[in-house]
């Protein structure tokens, strides 16, 4: 993957095992979505392990240790899950001339709408640290110039590149209104 400059206001976070994919593609509509189910399952699993451990400590009479494990060990994974697990959907709609970025998390739903003609291109944003380079899909907008990240985190793998290619392919495809297929004539 080519070296890119890091854009955006979000911190770099590495997450593997993502469910980033194109869920609908037609001449008039493109919908891409990210569902980070892996990290959600991981946080639930960690919480259950710590809850089990705290119950064992409480049953053994270790009240202080059990309560601390319950609060810290159970609370931290839930907090991380609540802050990080969010389903993000980008909807490109030629009919309405809009791009909608919808983000749903435990905290609620946020929706940002941009004019489709402001989208210049989809690109890869990159973040490099001691562990290597990670990427995310970003939209470059014009008038005024702005970078809109698809996700708030960076990841390794080819999914961000594939999402950028899907968006760019859809943006450069000519508006084709296809006539419905004709029914076979009955004689």
C-alpha positions in Angstrom: 0.0 0.0 0.0 1.3 3.4 -0.8 2.5 5.8 1.9 -0.2 8.4 2.7 -0.4 11.3 5.1 -2.6 10.9 8.2 -5.7 13.0 8.1 -8.5 13.7 10.5 -9.1 14.5 14.1 -9.3 10.9 15.4 -6.5 9.1 17.2 -4.9 6.1 15.5 -6.1 2.8 16.8 -5.4 -0.6 15.4 -8.2 -3.1 15.1 -8.2 -6.4 13.2 -11.1 -8.6 12.2 -13.4 -6.0 10.8 -16.7 -6.3 8.9 -16.2 -3.5 6.5 -18.1 -4.1 3.2 -20.2 -2.9 0.4 -23.8 -3.8 1.2 -25.6 -2.3 -1.8 -24.4 -1.1 -5.2 -26.5 0.1 -8.1 -26.2 3.0 -10.6 -28.1 5.3 -8.2 -27.0 4.1 -4.8 -23.9 2.9 -3.1 -23.9 1.8 0.6 -20.8 0.8 2.5 -20.8 -0.3 6.1 -18.5 -1.1 8.9 -19.7 -3.3 11.8 -16.9 -4.0 14.2 -18.5 -7.0 15.8 -15.1 -8.6 16.7 -14.1 -6.0 19.2 -17.7 -6.0 20.6 -17.5 -9.8 21.2 -14.0 -9.4 22.7 -15.2 -6.8 25.2 -18.2 -8.9 26.2 -16.0 -11.9 26.7 -13.5 -10.0 28.8 -16.4 -8.6 30.9 -17.8 -12.1 31.5 -14.4 -13.5 32.5 -13.8 -10.7 35.0 -17.4 -11.1 36.4 -16.8 -14.8 36.8 -13.5 -14.1 38.6 -15.1 -11.5 40.9 -18.0 -13.9 41.8 -15.4 -16.6 42.7 -13.6 -14.1 44.9 -16.8 -12.9 46.6 -17.8 -16.5 47.2 -14.4 -17.2 48.8 -14.9 -14.3 51.2 -12.6 -11.8 49.4 -15.1 -9.0 49.4 -12.7 -6.1 48.6 -10.9 -8.0 45.9 -14.1 -9.3 44.4 -15.6 -5.8 44.3 -12.5 -4.2 42.8 -12.4 -6.9 40.1 -16.1 -6.4 39.4 -15.7 -2.6 39.1 -12.4 -2.4 37.3 -12.3 -5.7 35.4 -16.0 -5.6 34.4 -16.3 -1.8 34.0 -13.3 -1.1 31.8 -14.2 -3.5 28.9 -17.8 -2.2 29.0 -16.5 1.4 28.8 -14.1 0.5 25.9 -16.8 -1.3 24.1 -19.2 1.6 24.5 -16.7 4.1 23.2 -15.2 2.1 20.4 -18.0 -0.1 19.0 -20.0 1.9 16.5 -21.6 0.9 13.2 -20.8 3.3 10.5 -22.6 3.5 7.2 -21.8 5.7 4.1 -24.7 6.1 1.7 -24.0 7.7 -1.7 -27.3 8.6 -3.4 -27.3 10.1 -6.9 -31.1 10.7 -6.9 -30.8 13.0 -3.8 -27.4 14.3 -4.6 -26.1 13.5 -1.1 -23.7 11.4 0.9 -24.9 10.5 4.3 -22.5 9.2 7.1 -24.5 7.5 9.8 -22.9 6.4 13.0 -24.7 4.3 15.6 -23.3 3.4 19.0 -24.4 2.9 22.6 -24.4 6.7 22.8 -27.0 7.1 20.1 -27.2 7.9 16.4 -25.3 10.7 14.5 -26.0 11.6 10.9 -23.9 13.9 8.7 -25.1 14.8 5.2 -22.8 16.2 2.5 -23.6 17.2 -1.1 -22.5 14.5 -3.5 -20.9 17.0 -5.9 -18.5 18.0 -3.0 -16.9 14.6 -3.0 -13.7 14.8 -4.9 -12.4 11.3 -4.3 -12.1 8.5 -1.7 -8.6 8.0 -0.5 -6.5 6.0 2.0 -5.5 7.8 5.2 -2.5 6.3 6.9 -1.0 6.2 10.3 2.5 5.0 11.0 3.9 4.1 14.3 6.4 1.6 15.8 4.0 -1.3 14.9 3.9 -0.3 11.2 1.4 1.5 9.0 -2.3 1.2 9.2 -5.0 2.6 7.0 -8.6 3.9 6.8 -10.9 5.1 4.0 -11.5 8.8 3.9 -13.6 11.1 1.6 -11.9 14.2 0.3 -14.4 17.0 -0.1 -14.1 20.4 -1.8 -15.7 23.8 -1.3 -14.6 24.0 1.5 -11.8 21.4 1.6 -12.5 18.8 4.2 -11.5 15.2 5.0 -14.4 12.9 6.2 -13.2 9.6 7.7 -15.3 6.5 7.1 -14.2 5.0 10.5 -12.5 6.6 13.5 -9.8 4.0 13.6 -7.0 2.7 11.3 -6.5 -0.9 10.5 -4.1 -3.1 8.6 -5.3 -5.3 5.6 -6.9 -4.4 2.3 -10.4 -3.5 3.4 -9.9 0.3 3.5 -8.3 0.2 0.1 -11.2 -1.9 -1.3 -13.7 0.5 0.1 -11.9 3.5 -1.4 -11.8 1.6 -4.8 -15.6 0.8 -4.5 -16.4 4.5 -3.8 -14.1 5.8 -6.6 -15.5 3.3 -9.1 -19.1 4.3 -8.3 -18.3 8.0 -8.4 -16.6 7.7 -11.9 -19.3 5.4 -13.4 -21.6 7.4 -15.7 -25.1 7.9 -14.7 -26.8 5.1 -16.4 -30.5 4.8 -16.2 -31.4 1.4 -17.4 -34.8 0.7 -19.0 -36.6 -2.2 -17.4 -36.3 -5.4 -19.3 -39.1 -6.1 -21.8 -41.4 -9.0 -21.2 -41.3 -11.6 -23.9 -44.0 -11.1 -26.4 -46.7 -13.7 -26.5 -47.8 -14.9 -29.9 
